[in-house]
Amino acid sequence: MDITIGTEVRDEYLSWEVEAGARKLVEDIMLTKEGENVVITADTSSDMRVVQATARAAFAARAVPTVVLHSTQKESFMEPPSPVAGAINQADVWIEYAVALVFLTEAWRQALKKGVRYICLTGMDAMMMVNTIQRVRYDKLLAMGELLRNTVQNADRVEISSQGGTELVAFNKGRKVRQSGKLADTKGEAIMLGGQVSWCPMEETINGKLVFDGALYPPAELGKLNESVELTVKDGVVTDIRGGTEAKIFERWLASFNDPNMYRLAHYSLGFNPGVTKPSGRIVEDERIFGIIEMGFGTQGPQIRGKTWSAAAHTDGVVMNPTIVLDGVEMEKDGVYQLESLVEACRELGMPGY
């Protein structure tokens, strides 16, 4: 459903559906148990309808919810205020809604070391909660994720192209693929919203042209793209950036860190959440647009199972309607899955056109 009727910002808009989505998140995805400390972090840019519904759902599950609201920081991936770091360090479950998220910071790493089960839901609003969680058959979503994970993991040569101009070749050479949108069943593990599998081919084998034409964030000045941003990638490192005004903004943002690791390609991710069909400017949602591929630059976390490195920040860009060829076989063509097993999984999810 894609409508604008003027009531979207009112507290009662989809309020019942948001409550159901929050309960599903707390109980079925985060697997929250009675007595667990559930810390919900948000900043002054977050949608408090989602925050409060999540706290109510945690309380109804007989957990102990704590909401930590902090000011919106200038940039994402900055260390949070010390009270936030203290709260997440004592959590069993941590749900992050902050728009200027603290994902990949040292405070985040320390919380994971203490065993917190974390999910990144930066920028989630009421409509996103309903579309990507409440209305989605999560069991079918996870099943499709496993199909995608195994399909990519069993391949070596990965070719990505798009009508927008992407022409990228890389080799997996046995690298593992992770369904990042899994259930929170492991202590000390970070998970993401359902509808994404992630990995990184052998970094030094990634070569070609990468064109973001859907979304790109951060920097905060970007989000939903109005024009393409073209990157030249050599041996897994960005060597040139071309395009218009938005490309210049991105180029200056990367250069501002004076950190060569910001130019390293950190991961590939496939998006397949049936509740997301076009860019919105909210990166967690945009990374899961059905049928896209998304690439990240900057910090490569250990969950990717690549070389692993730290950088000053991290950024993600979306390629719309890709063609993905694995060992010479088309898995996807112009954003439409081709393999029969994946086609059937799309039908199970109720995706139009399959």
Secondary structure, DSSP 8 states (H G I E B T S, - for coil): -----S-TTSTTTTHHHHHHHHHIIIIIIS---TT-EEEEEEETTS-HHHHHHHHHHHHHTT-EEEEEEE---SSTT----HHHHHHHTT-SEEEE--SS--TTSHHHHHHHHTT-EEEE-TT--HHHHIIIIITS-HHHHHHHHHHHHHHHHT-SEEEEEETTS-EEEEE-TT---EETT----STT-EEE-SSEEEE---GGG-EEEEEE-SEEESSTT-EE-SS-EEEEEETTEEEEEEESHHHHHHHHHHHHT--GGGGBEEEEEEE-BTT--S--S-HHHHTTBTT-EEEEEEEE-GGG-SS-EEEEEEEEEEE-SEEEEETTEEEEETTEE-SHHHHHHHHHHT-TT-
